Amino acid sequence: MSEVYIRSQNKKGLFCLNNAMGIVCSRKEERFIKFGDNNEPEKTKKEKHCLFLQGNGTQNELGEYESMERCIEVLDEIEQKCGQYLYAAGSLGLMIGSEAMPPMAAVIPRVYQMPEK
């Protein structure tokens, strides 16, 4: 796999996904205080699902989504971006003075922007 640059959902980070890094889907609990009808605080938990870039002893949050299914969809999109190459079919060299050129594939820099939702 070649390098893919991933822009975080909050647009504050640009990370390089390479052979030493990996992306993990994980749950994240958000704890917050909600006030009820009697103005007494209630502690509530809201579960979110996040994609984290892990590697080299670091963990960076890439994006936060409502369901694990959406996390997996975004992970699929990143996988497709990782598999893209610049491809040229080549030529047979049938024109006078031209040489036959074999097909080629080259790695090009790619950037994936994490979707908002």
Backbone as XML, in Angstrom:
<?xml version="1.0"?>
<chain id="A" units="angstrom">
  <residue number="1" name="MET">
    <atom name="N" x="0.850" y="-1.176" z="0.000"/>
    <atom name="CA" x="0.000" y="0.000" z="0.000"/>
    <atom name="C" x="0.892" y="1.235" z="0.000"/>
  </residue>
  <residue number="2" name="SER">
    <atom name="N" x="0.508" y="2.187" z="-0.776"/>
    <atom name="CA" x="1.265" y="3.427" z="-0.816"/>
    <atom name="C" x="0.627" y="4.452" z="0.118"/>
  </residue>
  <residue number="3" name="GLU">
    <atom name="N" x="1.250" y="5.593" z="0.226"/>
    <atom name="CA" x="0.793" y="6.606" z="1.157"/>
    <atom name="C" x="-0.483" y="7.294" z="0.684"/>
  </residue>
  <residue number="4" name="VAL">
    <atom name="N" x="-1.395" y="7.492" z="1.642"/>
    <atom name="CA" x="-2.608" y="8.259" z="1.417"/>
    <atom name="C" x="-2.667" y="9.283" z="2.540"/>
  </residue>
  <residue number="5" name="TYR">
    <atom name="N" x="-2.933" y="10.516" z="2.198"/>
    <atom name="CA" x="-3.068" y="11.569" z="3.196"/>
    <atom name="C" x="-4.537" y="11.692" z="3.556"/>
  </residue>
  <residue number="6" name="ILE">
    <atom name="N" x="-4.821" y="11.710" z="4.864"/>
    <atom name="CA" x="-6.197" y="11.778" z="5.342"/>
    <atom name="C" x="-6.370" y="13.061" z="6.136"/>
  </residue>
  <residue number="7" name="ARG">
    <atom name="N" x="-7.326" y="13.873" z="5.707"/>
    <atom name="CA" x="-7.661" y="15.115" z="6.414"/>
    <atom name="C" x="-8.733" y="14.789" z="7.438"/>
  </residue>
  <residue number="8" name="SER">
    <atom name="N" x="-8.517" y="15.166" z="8.691"/>
    <atom name="CA" x="-9.470" y="14.838" z="9.750"/>
    <atom name="C" x="-10.807" y="15.541" z="9.518"/>
  </residue>
  <residue number="9" name="GLN">
    <atom name="N" x="-11.827" y="15.013" z="10.174"/>
    <atom name="CA" x="-13.177" y="15.536" z="10.024"/>
    <atom name="C" x="-13.260" y="16.999" z="10.452"/>
  </residue>
  <residue number="10" name="ASN">
    <atom name="N" x="-12.525" y="17.365" z="11.507"/>
    <atom name="CA" x="-12.566" y="18.751" z="11.971"/>
    <atom name="C" x="-11.612" y="19.658" z="11.194"/>
  </residue>
  <residue number="11" name="LYS">
    <atom name="N" x="-10.933" y="19.086" z="10.183"/>
    <atom name="CA" x="-10.030" y="19.801" z="9.272"/>
    <atom name="C" x="-8.777" y="20.362" z="9.967"/>
  </residue>
  <residue number="12" name="LYS">
    <atom name="N" x="-8.512" y="19.948" z="11.203"/>
    <atom name="CA" x="-7.364" y="20.462" z="11.943"/>
    <atom name="C" x="-6.152" y="19.551" z="11.841"/>
  </residue>
  <residue number="13" name="GLY">
    <atom name="N" x="-6.293" y="18.401" z="11.186"/>
    <atom name="CA" x="-5.169" y="17.481" z="11.086"/>
    <atom name="C" x="-5.072" y="16.851" z="9.705"/>
  </residue>
  <residue number="14" name="LEU">
    <atom name="N" x="-3.854" y="16.676" z="9.244"/>
    <atom name="CA" x="-3.575" y="15.964" z="7.992"/>
    <atom name="C" x="-2.591" y="14.861" z="8.348"/>
  </residue>
  <residue number="15" name="PHE">
    <atom name="N" x="-3.019" y="13.618" z="8.161"/>
    <atom name="CA" x="-2.230" y="12.478" z="8.582"/>
    <atom name="C" x="-1.847" y="11.640" z="7.377"/>
  </residue>
  <residue number="16" name="CYS">
    <atom name="N" x="-0.680" y="11.039" z="7.440"/>
    <atom name="CA" x="-0.195" y="10.185" z="6.366"/>
    <atom name="C" x="-0.416" y="8.733" z="6.764"/>
  </residue>
  <residue number="17" name="LEU">
    <atom name="N" x="-1.256" y="8.036" z="6.021"/>
    <atom name="CA" x="-1.490" y="6.613" z="6.243"/>
    <atom name="C" x="-0.469" y="5.860" z="5.409"/>
  </residue>
  <residue number="18" name="ASN">
    <atom name="N" x="0.399" y="5.111" z="6.080"/>
    <atom name="CA" x="1.406" y="4.336" z="5.369"/>
    <atom name="C" x="1.480" y="2.939" z="5.965"/>
  </residue>
  <residue number="19" name="ASN">
    <atom name="N" x="2.508" y="2.198" z="5.648"/>
    <atom name="CA" x="2.604" y="0.809" z="6.101"/>
    <atom name="C" x="2.773" y="0.664" z="7.608"/>
  </residue>
  <residue number="20" name="ALA">
    <atom name="N" x="3.140" y="1.716" z="8.302"/>
    <atom name="CA" x="3.339" y="1.640" z="9.745"/>
    <atom name="C" x="2.093" y="2.068" z="10.518"/>
  </residue>
  <residue number="21" name="MET">
    <atom name="N" x="1.048" y="2.485" z="9.816"/>
    <atom name="CA" x="-0.156" y="3.000" z="10.462"/>
    <atom name="C" x="-1.351" y="2.126" z="10.109"/>
  </residue>
  <residue number="22" name="GLY">
    <atom name="N" x="-2.394" y="2.208" z="10.898"/>
    <atom name="CA" x="-3.631" y="1.496" z="10.629"/>
    <atom name="C" x="-4.812" y="2.305" z="11.115"/>
  </residue>
  <residue number="23" name="ILE">
    <atom name="N" x="-5.996" y="2.015" z="10.573"/>
    <atom name="CA" x="-7.215" y="2.706" z="10.974"/>
    <atom name="C" x="-8.103" y="1.716" z="11.707"/>
  </residue>
  <residue number="24" name="VAL">
    <atom name="N" x="-8.640" y="2.150" z="12.841"/>
    <atom name="CA" x="-9.438" y="1.283" z="13.695"/>
    <atom name="C" x="-10.795" y="1.934" z="13.948"/>
  </residue>
  <residue number="25" name="CYS">
    <atom name="N" x="-11.875" y="1.141" z="13.869"/>
    <atom name="CA" x="-13.210" y="1.590" z="14.272"/>
    <atom name="C" x="-13.372" y="1.267" z="15.747"/>
  </residue>
  <residue number="26" name="SER">
    <atom name="N" x="-13.880" y="2.225" z="16.505"/>
    <atom name="CA" x="-14.043" y="1.998" z="17.937"/>
    <atom name="C" x="-15.202" y="2.830" z="18.458"/>
  </residue>
  <residue number="27" name="ARG">
    <atom name="N" x="-15.761" y="2.388" z="19.581"/>
    <atom name="CA" x="-16.825" y="3.166" z="20.226"/>
    <atom name="C" x="-16.208" y="4.219" z="21.125"/>
  </residue>
  <residue number="28" name="LYS">
    <atom name="N" x="-16.943" y="5.312" z="21.266"/>
    <atom name="CA" x="-16.496" y="6.401" z="22.142"/>
    <atom name="C" x="-17.717" y="6.860" z="22.929"/>
  </residue>
  <residue number="29" name="GLU">
    <atom name="N" x="-17.588" y="6.898" z="24.229"/>
    <atom name="CA" x="-18.689" y="7.381" z="25.061"/>
    <atom name="C" x="-18.474" y="8.843" z="25.380"/>
  </residue>
  <residue number="30" name="GLU">
    <atom name="N" x="-19.525" y="9.609" z="25.189"/>
    <atom name="CA" x="-19.477" y="11.016" z="25.568"/>
    <atom name="C" x="-20.334" y="11.172" z="26.811"/>
  </residue>
  <residue number="31" name="ARG">
    <atom name="N" x="-19.755" y="11.714" z="27.832"/>
    <atom name="CA" x="-20.511" y="11.940" z="29.065"/>
    <atom name="C" x="-20.807" y="13.416" z="29.170"/>
  </residue>
  <residue number="32" name="PHE">
    <atom name="N" x="-22.044" y="13.705" z="29.432"/>
    <atom name="CA" x="-22.413" y="15.107" z="29.594"/>
    <atom name="C" x="-23.529" y="15.204" z="30.620"/>
  </residue>
  <residue number="33" name="ILE">
    <atom name="N" x="-23.771" y="16.393" z="31.083"/>
    <atom name="CA" x="-24.800" y="16.617" z="32.094"/>
    <atom name="C" x="-26.021" y="17.221" z="31.418"/>
  </residue>
  <residue number="34" name="LYS">
    <atom name="N" x="-27.155" y="16.601" z="31.679"/>
    <atom name="CA" x="-28.408" y="17.069" z="31.112"/>
    <atom name="C" x="-29.288" y="17.515" z="32.280"/>
  </residue>
  <residue number="35" name="PHE">
    <atom name="N" x="-29.937" y="18.644" z="32.132"/>
    <atom name="CA" x="-30.809" y="19.127" z="33.190"/>
    <atom name="C" x="-32.231" y="18.669" z="32.910"/>
  </residue>
  <residue number="36" name="GLY">
    <atom name="N" x="-32.871" y="18.087" z="33.935"/>
    <atom name="CA" x="-34.244" y="17.602" z="33.798"/>
    <atom name="C" x="-35.245" y="18.698" z="34.070"/>
  </residue>
  <residue number="37" name="ASP">
    <atom name="N" x="-36.521" y="18.289" z="34.225"/>
    <atom name="CA" x="-37.594" y="19.252" z="34.461"/>
    <atom name="C" x="-37.423" y="19.987" z="35.788"/>
  </residue>
  <residue number="38" name="ASN">
    <atom name="N" x="-36.843" y="19.307" z="36.762"/>
    <atom name="CA" x="-36.684" y="19.939" z="38.068"/>
    <atom name="C" x="-35.325" y="20.619" z="38.215"/>
  </residue>
  <residue number="39" name="ASN">
    <atom name="N" x="-34.661" y="20.885" z="37.098"/>
    <atom name="CA" x="-33.348" y="21.549" z="37.053"/>
    <atom name="C" x="-32.267" y="20.817" z="37.840"/>
  </residue>
  <residue number="40" name="GLU">
    <atom name="N" x="-32.456" y="19.519" z="38.035"/>
    <atom name="CA" x="-31.425" y="18.707" z="38.669"/>
    <atom name="C" x="-30.611" y="18.030" z="37.580"/>
  </residue>
  <residue number="41" name="PRO">
    <atom name="N" x="-29.308" y="18.060" z="37.715"/>
    <atom name="CA" x="-28.480" y="17.452" z="36.663"/>
    <atom name="C" x="-28.599" y="15.931" z="36.632"/>
  </residue>
  <residue number="42" name="GLU">
    <atom name="N" x="-28.658" y="15.396" z="35.446"/>
    <atom name="CA" x="-28.633" y="13.952" z="35.220"/>
    <atom name="C" x="-27.401" y="13.660" z="34.387"/>
  </residue>
  <residue number="43" name="LYS">
    <atom name="N" x="-26.646" y="12.655" z="34.789"/>
    <atom name="CA" x="-25.496" y="12.266" z="33.975"/>
    <atom name="C" x="-25.988" y="11.299" z="32.910"/>
  </residue>
  <residue number="44" name="THR">
    <atom name="N" x="-25.710" y="11.618" z="31.689"/>
    <atom name="CA" x="-26.130" y="10.763" z="30.583"/>
    <atom name="C" x="-24.932" y="10.395" z="29.733"/>
  </residue>
  <residue number="45" name="LYS">
    <atom name="N" x="-25.072" y="9.275" z="29.051"/>
    <atom name="CA" x="-24.019" y="8.818" z="28.152"/>
    <atom name="C" x="-24.579" y="8.767" z="26.746"/>
  </residue>
  <residue number="46" name="LYS">
    <atom name="N" x="-23.802" y="9.225" z="25.822"/>
    <atom name="CA" x="-24.173" y="9.147" z="24.414"/>
    <atom name="C" x="-23.042" y="8.415" z="23.711"/>
  </residue>
  <residue number="47" name="GLU">
    <atom name="N" x="-23.406" y="7.363" z="23.015"/>
    <atom name="CA" x="-22.375" y="6.548" z="22.371"/>
    <atom name="C" x="-22.165" y="7.006" z="20.937"/>
  </residue>
  <residue number="48" name="LYS">
    <atom name="N" x="-20.921" y="7.227" z="20.599"/>
    <atom name="CA" x="-20.524" y="7.574" z="19.229"/>
    <atom name="C" x="-19.547" y="6.525" z="18.746"/>
  </residue>
  <residue number="49" name="HIS">
    <atom name="N" x="-19.354" y="6.488" z="17.464"/>
    <atom name="CA" x="-18.383" y="5.572" z="16.861"/>
    <atom name="C" x="-17.357" y="6.408" z="16.127"/>
  </residue>
  <residue number="50" name="CYS">
    <atom name="N" x="-16.093" y="6.064" z="16.308"/>
    <atom name="CA" x="-15.012" y="6.873" z="15.749"/>
    <atom name="C" x="-14.052" y="6.023" z="14.931"/>
  </residue>
  <residue number="51" name="LEU">
    <atom name="N" x="-13.368" y="6.695" z="14.033"/>
    <atom name="CA" x="-12.247" y="6.098" z="13.314"/>
    <atom name="C" x="-10.981" y="6.738" z="13.867"/>
  </residue>
  <residue number="52" name="PHE">
    <atom name="N" x="-10.030" y="5.892" z="14.265"/>
    <atom name="CA" x="-8.761" y="6.357" z="14.815"/>
    <atom name="C" x="-7.624" y="5.877" z="13.933"/>
  </residue>
  <residue number="53" name="LEU">
    <atom name="N" x="-6.651" y="6.724" z="13.732"/>
    <atom name="CA" x="-5.418" y="6.350" z="13.049"/>
    <atom name="C" x="-4.420" y="5.971" z="14.133"/>
  </residue>
  <residue number="54" name="GLN">
    <atom name="N" x="-3.938" y="4.723" z="14.083"/>
    <atom name="CA" x="-3.029" y="4.233" z="15.107"/>
    <atom name="C" x="-1.720" y="3.796" z="14.492"/>
  </residue>
  <residue number="55" name="GLY">
    <atom name="N" x="-0.652" y="4.014" z="15.214"/>
    <atom name="CA" x="0.666" y="3.570" z="14.787"/>
    <atom name="C" x="1.751" y="4.411" z="15.409"/>
  </residue>
  <residue number="56" name="ASN">
    <atom name="N" x="2.932" y="3.842" z="15.508"/>
    <atom name="CA" x="4.088" y="4.534" z="16.086"/>
    <atom name="C" x="3.794" y="5.073" z="17.481"/>
  </residue>
  <residue number="57" name="GLY">
    <atom name="N" x="2.986" y="4.357" z="18.246"/>
    <atom name="CA" x="2.673" y="4.776" z="19.608"/>
    <atom name="C" x="1.710" y="5.933" z="19.723"/>
  </residue>
  <residue number="58" name="THR">
    <atom name="N" x="1.038" y="6.298" z="18.648"/>
    <atom name="CA" x="0.087" y="7.412" z="18.690"/>
    <atom name="C" x="-1.301" y="6.936" z="18.284"/>
  </residue>
  <residue number="59" name="GLN">
    <atom name="N" x="-2.301" y="7.698" z="18.676"/>
    <atom name="CA" x="-3.678" y="7.448" z="18.246"/>
    <atom name="C" x="-4.326" y="8.801" z="17.981"/>
  </residue>
  <residue number="60" name="ASN">
    <atom name="N" x="-4.789" y="9.005" z="16.760"/>
    <atom name="CA" x="-5.411" y="10.274" z="16.371"/>
    <atom name="C" x="-6.829" y="10.014" z="15.887"/>
  </residue>
  <residue number="61" name="GLU">
    <atom name="N" x="-7.770" y="10.797" z="16.382"/>
    <atom name="CA" x="-9.157" y="10.656" z="15.948"/>
    <atom name="C" x="-9.321" y="11.301" z="14.576"/>
  </residue>
  <residue number="62" name="LEU">
    <atom name="N" x="-9.839" y="10.510" z="13.630"/>
    <atom name="CA" x="-10.058" y="11.019" z="12.276"/>
    <atom name="C" x="-11.470" y="11.563" z="12.095"/>
  </residue>
  <residue number="63" name="GLY">
    <atom name="N" x="-12.452" y="10.893" z="12.687"/>
    <atom name="CA" x="-13.834" y="11.314" z="12.515"/>
    <atom name="C" x="-14.745" y="10.575" z="13.470"/>
  </residue>
  <residue number="64" name="GLU">
    <atom name="N" x="-15.933" y="11.151" z="13.665"/>
    <atom name="CA" x="-16.912" y="10.608" z="14.601"/>
    <atom name="C" x="-18.237" y="10.442" z="13.871"/>
  </residue>
  <residue number="65" name="TYR">
    <atom name="N" x="-18.874" y="9.274" z="14.025"/>
    <atom name="CA" x="-20.097" y="8.971" z="13.284"/>
    <atom name="C" x="-21.149" y="8.362" z="14.195"/>
  </residue>
  <residue number="66" name="GLU">
    <atom name="N" x="-22.397" y="8.403" z="13.752"/>
    <atom name="CA" x="-23.533" y="7.960" z="14.562"/>
    <atom name="C" x="-23.608" y="6.441" z="14.733"/>
  </residue>
  <residue number="67" name="SER">
    <atom name="N" x="-23.091" y="5.673" z="13.776"/>
    <atom name="CA" x="-23.235" y="4.217" z="13.861"/>
    <atom name="C" x="-21.959" y="3.527" z="13.401"/>
  </residue>
  <residue number="68" name="MET">
    <atom name="N" x="-21.813" y="2.282" z="13.826"/>
    <atom name="CA" x="-20.673" y="1.478" z="13.398"/>
    <atom name="C" x="-20.759" y="1.210" z="11.900"/>
  </residue>
  <residue number="69" name="GLU">
    <atom name="N" x="-21.974" y="1.088" z="11.364"/>
    <atom name="CA" x="-22.148" y="0.853" z="9.925"/>
    <atom name="C" x="-21.585" y="2.009" z="9.111"/>
  </residue>
  <residue number="70" name="ARG">
    <atom name="N" x="-21.825" y="3.243" z="9.570"/>
    <atom name="CA" x="-21.291" y="4.418" z="8.853"/>
    <atom name="C" x="-19.772" y="4.435" z="8.945"/>
  </residue>
  <residue number="71" name="CYS">
    <atom name="N" x="-19.221" y="4.067" z="10.101"/>
    <atom name="CA" x="-17.760" y="3.984" z="10.242"/>
    <atom name="C" x="-17.177" y="3.018" z="9.218"/>
  </residue>
  <residue number="72" name="ILE">
    <atom name="N" x="-17.830" y="1.882" z="9.047"/>
    <atom name="CA" x="-17.335" y="0.872" z="8.114"/>
    <atom name="C" x="-17.460" y="1.363" z="6.674"/>
  </residue>
  <residue number="73" name="GLU">
    <atom name="N" x="-18.536" y="2.113" z="6.356"/>
    <atom name="CA" x="-18.672" y="2.694" z="5.016"/>
    <atom name="C" x="-17.517" y="3.655" z="4.725"/>
  </residue>
  <residue number="74" name="VAL">
    <atom name="N" x="-17.180" y="4.500" z="5.689"/>
    <atom name="CA" x="-16.074" y="5.451" z="5.508"/>
    <atom name="C" x="-14.761" y="4.690" z="5.360"/>
  </residue>
  <residue number="75" name="LEU">
    <atom name="N" x="-14.580" y="3.636" z="6.136"/>
    <atom name="CA" x="-13.382" y="2.807" z="6.035"/>
    <atom name="C" x="-13.284" y="2.169" z="4.645"/>
  </residue>
  <residue number="76" name="ASP">
    <atom name="N" x="-14.424" y="1.758" z="4.093"/>
    <atom name="CA" x="-14.445" y="1.216" z="2.720"/>
    <atom name="C" x="-14.016" y="2.263" z="1.700"/>
  </residue>
  <residue number="77" name="GLU">
    <atom name="N" x="-14.458" y="3.514" z="1.888"/>
    <atom name="CA" x="-14.073" y="4.595" z="0.977"/>
    <atom name="C" x="-12.560" y="4.843" z="1.040"/>
  </residue>
  <residue number="78" name="ILE">
    <atom name="N" x="-11.998" y="4.793" z="2.248"/>
    <atom name="CA" x="-10.552" y="4.974" z="2.396"/>
    <atom name="C" x="-9.813" y="3.829" z="1.717"/>
  </residue>
  <residue number="79" name="GLU">
    <atom name="N" x="-10.337" y="2.618" z="1.848"/>
    <atom name="CA" x="-9.726" y="1.453" z="1.197"/>
    <atom name="C" x="-9.697" y="1.630" z="-0.319"/>
  </residue>
  <residue number="80" name="GLN">
    <atom name="N" x="-10.791" y="2.130" z="-0.894"/>
    <atom name="CA" x="-10.827" y="2.373" z="-2.344"/>
    <atom name="C" x="-9.797" y="3.419" z="-2.743"/>
  </residue>
  <residue number="81" name="LYS">
    <atom name="N" x="-9.657" y="4.463" z="-1.941"/>
    <atom name="CA" x="-8.689" y="5.516" z="-2.233"/>
    <atom name="C" x="-7.260" y="4.957" z="-2.187"/>
  </residue>
  <residue number="82" name="CYS">
    <atom name="N" x="-6.995" y="4.029" z="-1.262"/>
    <atom name="CA" x="-5.662" y="3.424" z="-1.139"/>
    <atom name="C" x="-5.314" y="2.580" z="-2.365"/>
  </residue>
  <residue number="83" name="GLY">
    <atom name="N" x="-6.307" y="2.039" z="-3.029"/>
    <atom name="CA" x="-6.059" y="1.158" z="-4.167"/>
    <atom name="C" x="-5.994" y="1.863" z="-5.512"/>
  </residue>
  <residue number="84" name="GLN">
    <atom name="N" x="-6.034" y="3.183" z="-5.541"/>
    <atom name="CA" x="-6.012" y="3.909" z="-6.809"/>
    <atom name="C" x="-4.584" y="4.139" z="-7.287"/>
  </residue>
  <residue number="85" name="TYR">
    <atom name="N" x="-4.387" y="3.925" z="-8.567"/>
    <atom name="CA" x="-3.093" y="4.164" z="-9.202"/>
    <atom name="C" x="-3.323" y="4.896" z="-10.514"/>
  </residue>
  <residue number="86" name="LEU">
    <atom name="N" x="-2.328" y="5.599" z="-10.971"/>
    <atom name="CA" x="-2.352" y="6.218" z="-12.287"/>
    <atom name="C" x="-1.939" y="5.126" z="-13.269"/>
  </residue>
  <residue number="87" name="TYR">
    <atom name="N" x="-2.788" y="4.825" z="-14.232"/>
    <atom name="CA" x="-2.536" y="3.713" z="-15.144"/>
    <atom name="C" x="-2.469" y="4.228" z="-16.579"/>
  </residue>
  <residue number="88" name="ALA">
    <atom name="N" x="-1.492" y="3.750" z="-17.336"/>
    <atom name="CA" x="-1.380" y="4.052" z="-18.766"/>
    <atom name="C" x="-1.291" y="2.717" z="-19.505"/>
  </residue>
  <residue number="89" name="ALA">
    <atom name="N" x="-2.116" y="2.549" z="-20.515"/>
    <atom name="CA" x="-2.209" y="1.272" z="-21.215"/>
    <atom name="C" x="-0.977" y="0.960" z="-22.057"/>
  </residue>
  <residue number="90" name="GLY">
    <atom name="N" x="-0.209" y="1.961" z="-22.416"/>
    <atom name="CA" x="0.950" y="1.723" z="-23.277"/>
    <atom name="C" x="0.549" y="1.762" z="-24.743"/>
  </residue>
  <residue number="91" name="SER">
    <atom name="N" x="1.496" y="1.455" z="-25.618"/>
    <atom name="CA" x="1.205" y="1.465" z="-27.058"/>
    <atom name="C" x="1.983" y="0.342" z="-27.730"/>
  </residue>
  <residue number="92" name="LEU">
    <atom name="N" x="1.534" y="-0.009" z="-28.902"/>
    <atom name="CA" x="2.183" y="-1.089" z="-29.659"/>
    <atom name="C" x="3.338" y="-0.590" z="-30.518"/>
  </residue>
  <residue number="93" name="GLY">
    <atom name="N" x="3.451" y="0.707" z="-30.684"/>
    <atom name="CA" x="4.518" y="1.263" z="-31.501"/>
    <atom name="C" x="4.273" y="1.077" z="-32.995"/>
  </residue>
  <residue number="94" name="LEU">
    <atom name="N" x="3.026" y="1.191" z="-33.412"/>
    <atom name="CA" x="2.681" y="0.982" z="-34.816"/>
    <atom name="C" x="2.989" y="2.184" z="-35.694"/>
  </residue>
  <residue number="95" name="MET">
    <atom name="N" x="3.137" y="3.338" z="-35.116"/>
    <atom name="CA" x="3.448" y="4.538" z="-35.898"/>
    <atom name="C" x="4.931" y="4.513" z="-36.271"/>
  </residue>
  <residue number="96" name="ILE">
    <atom name="N" x="5.265" y="5.006" z="-37.436"/>
    <atom name="CA" x="6.659" y="5.033" z="-37.868"/>
    <atom name="C" x="7.450" y="5.950" z="-36.935"/>
  </residue>
  <residue number="97" name="GLY">
    <atom name="N" x="8.538" y="5.431" z="-36.428"/>
    <atom name="CA" x="9.401" y="6.205" z="-35.549"/>
    <atom name="C" x="9.010" y="6.146" z="-34.079"/>
  </residue>
  <residue number="98" name="SER">
    <atom name="N" x="7.909" y="5.471" z="-33.769"/>
    <atom name="CA" x="7.522" y="5.390" z="-32.356"/>
    <atom name="C" x="7.915" y="4.024" z="-31.796"/>
  </residue>
  <residue number="99" name="GLU">
    <atom name="N" x="8.219" y="4.011" z="-30.534"/>
    <atom name="CA" x="8.609" y="2.767" z="-29.885"/>
    <atom name="C" x="7.415" y="2.188" z="-29.136"/>
  </residue>
  <residue number="100" name="ALA">
    <atom name="N" x="7.420" y="0.866" z="-29.024"/>
    <atom name="CA" x="6.390" y="0.219" z="-28.211"/>
    <atom name="C" x="6.651" y="0.561" z="-26.746"/>
  </residue>
  <residue number="101" name="MET">
    <atom name="N" x="5.567" y="0.877" z="-26.042"/>
    <atom name="CA" x="5.699" y="1.203" z="-24.620"/>
    <atom name="C" x="4.810" y="0.244" z="-23.830"/>
  </residue>
  <residue number="102" name="PRO">
    <atom name="N" x="5.369" y="-0.391" z="-22.819"/>
    <atom name="CA" x="4.563" y="-1.313" z="-22.015"/>
    <atom name="C" x="3.583" y="-0.552" z="-21.132"/>
  </residue>
  <residue number="103" name="PRO">
    <atom name="N" x="2.520" y="-1.224" z="-20.704"/>
    <atom name="CA" x="1.607" y="-0.570" z="-19.763"/>
    <atom name="C" x="2.339" y="-0.270" z="-18.458"/>
  </residue>
  <residue number="104" name="MET">
    <atom name="N" x="1.850" y="0.731" z="-17.746"/>
    <atom name="CA" x="2.490" y="1.078" z="-16.482"/>
    <atom name="C" x="1.454" y="1.559" z="-15.476"/>
  </residue>
  <residue number="105" name="ALA">
    <atom name="N" x="1.803" y="1.407" z="-14.231"/>
    <atom name="CA" x="0.980" y="1.930" z="-13.139"/>
    <atom name="C" x="1.908" y="2.696" z="-12.207"/>
  </residue>
  <residue number="106" name="ALA">
    <atom name="N" x="1.480" y="3.853" z="-11.800"/>
    <atom name="CA" x="2.306" y="4.683" z="-10.922"/>
    <atom name="C" x="1.496" y="5.117" z="-9.714"/>
  </residue>
  <residue number="107" name="VAL">
    <atom name="N" x="2.171" y="5.255" z="-8.627"/>
    <atom name="CA" x="1.534" y="5.743" z="-7.407"/>
    <atom name="C" x="1.504" y="7.261" z="-7.474"/>
  </residue>
  <residue number="108" name="ILE">
    <atom name="N" x="0.336" y="7.819" z="-7.221"/>
    <atom name="CA" x="0.206" y="9.268" z="-7.189"/>
    <atom name="C" x="-0.225" y="9.683" z="-5.785"/>
  </residue>
  <residue number="109" name="PRO">
    <atom name="N" x="0.115" y="10.857" z="-5.345"/>
    <atom name="CA" x="-0.338" y="11.299" z="-4.022"/>
    <atom name="C" x="-1.866" y="11.393" z="-4.001"/>
  </residue>
  <residue number="110" name="ARG">
    <atom name="N" x="-2.441" y="10.915" z="-2.936"/>
    <atom name="CA" x="-3.900" y="10.953" z="-2.812"/>
    <atom name="C" x="-4.269" y="11.555" z="-1.461"/>
  </residue>
  <residue number="111" name="VAL">
    <atom name="N" x="-5.349" y="12.318" z="-1.435"/>
    <atom name="CA" x="-5.851" y="12.905" z="-0.197"/>
    <atom name="C" x="-7.299" y="12.483" z="-0.025"/>
  </residue>
  <residue number="112" name="TYR">
    <atom name="N" x="-7.646" y="12.025" z="1.171"/>
    <atom name="CA" x="-9.023" y="11.653" z="1.490"/>
    <atom name="C" x="-9.530" y="12.591" z="2.567"/>
  </residue>
  <residue number="113" name="GLN">
    <atom name="N" x="-10.619" y="13.271" z="2.305"/>
    <atom name="CA" x="-11.243" y="14.171" z="3.287"/>
    <atom name="C" x="-12.323" y="13.393" z="4.036"/>
  </residue>
  <residue number="114" name="MET">
    <atom name="N" x="-12.199" y="13.295" z="5.348"/>
    <atom name="CA" x="-13.195" y="12.590" z="6.163"/>
    <atom name="C" x="-14.534" y="13.289" z="6.025"/>
  </residue>
  <residue number="115" name="PRO">
    <atom name="N" x="-15.621" y="12.530" z="5.729"/>
    <atom name="CA" x="-16.936" y="13.148" z="5.576"/>
    <atom name="C" x="-17.495" y="13.661" z="6.911"/>
  </residue>
  <residue number="116" name="GLU">
    <atom name="N" x="-18.321" y="14.683" z="6.825"/>
    <atom name="CA" x="-18.923" y="15.277" z="8.022"/>
    <atom name="C" x="-19.870" y="14.315" z="8.720"/>
  </residue>
  <residue number="117" name="LYS">
    <atom name="N" x="-20.711" y="13.634" z="7.955"/>
    <atom name="CA" x="-21.702" y="12.721" z="8.549"/>
    <atom name="C" x="-21.580" y="11.349" z="7.970"/>
  </residue>
</chain>
